[in-house]
Amino acid sequence: MLDSSILILEFPISHPQRDDSISVKFENKADRQLDLHWKSPAGELILQGSLAMGTSMEVNTFPHHRFVWTEHGRDEALSSGEFEIDAGKRTYTYSLSR
């Protein structure tokens, strides 16, 4: 049975010529619901999902892709909420409370 607090997405972008995709886990340990966005090379924020307090989701992505945590329904990065995927890291957690 699948854990209902985990959502797996096959986004943000397909790279048929690349074979370095990795599955990473994003955890919301803040005291409120947050949104997670992929940041395109052009700087556009693409919503990946909303994570309730205490939940996580997995995303297949690539090293050096950028992601941004925001308040739910907003598009401004939270404090320390913008980051780049590192090939050696598989879990990214946001835990700052208001």
N, C-alpha and C positions, 0 to 999 in steps of 0.2 A: 504494500500500500504506500502511495506517495504521501510525503509530508506536505500538507496544504499550505505551509508557510514558505515553501520554496517554489519559485517560478523560474523556469528555464527559457531563455530567449536565444534565438539564433540571429542576433542582430548585433552590431550596427551595420556591418557592411561585409559583402562577400569579396574575397580576394582569390579568384581561381588559380592565380599563378603563385600564391603563397602556401606554404605548408607549416607555418609556425603558429597556427591558431592555438589558443589555450582557453580552457574553461576557468573562469574566476568567479568567486563568491563575493557578493556584496551584503554586508550585515548592517542593519540599522539598530544601534544600541542607544540611540538618543531617546529623549523622553516624549517623542511625538512622531507623527507620520512625516516621512520625507519622500521627495522624488529623486530619482536617479536619472541623469541624462548622459548620453554620449555626446561629446563635443566634436563636431565635424572639422575637417581641416580648414573650412571656411569660417569656423567659429560659431556655427549654428548649433543650438542645443536640441537634441533629439531625445524625447522622453523614452526611457527604457521601462519604467514602471514606478509605481508608488509602493513604498514599503511601510507597513504599519510598524509601530514601536515593537522591537524585539523580533522582527522577522528578517528573512534573508532571501536572496535570489541568485541564481547562477546565470552567467552570460558567456557565450563563446565570443571571443574577441582576439585581438592581436597585441603584441608588445608595442608600446609607444602610443596606443590609442589613449585619448583623454576622456575622463568622466568627471561629472560635476554633481555634487549633492546640493539640493535646494529645499527650501521650505515647500510644503505641498502646495501646488498650484502657482508657484513663482518660478522665475527664471534667473534669479541672481544667486551666484554661488554663496554657500555658507562659509563661515570662517574655517579655513583649512579644508574646504570642501571640493577643491579642484585638484585633480591628480592624474598622473600618467601611469599606465599599466607597465609593470616591470616583469620581464620574462620569468624571473625567479620567484615571484610572489603570487599566491593564489587566492588570498582573502583580503578584502578591503573593508574596513569597518569605520562607520561614523558614530561617535559616541558623545560628542559635546552636547550638553543640555543648555537650555536657555538660561 
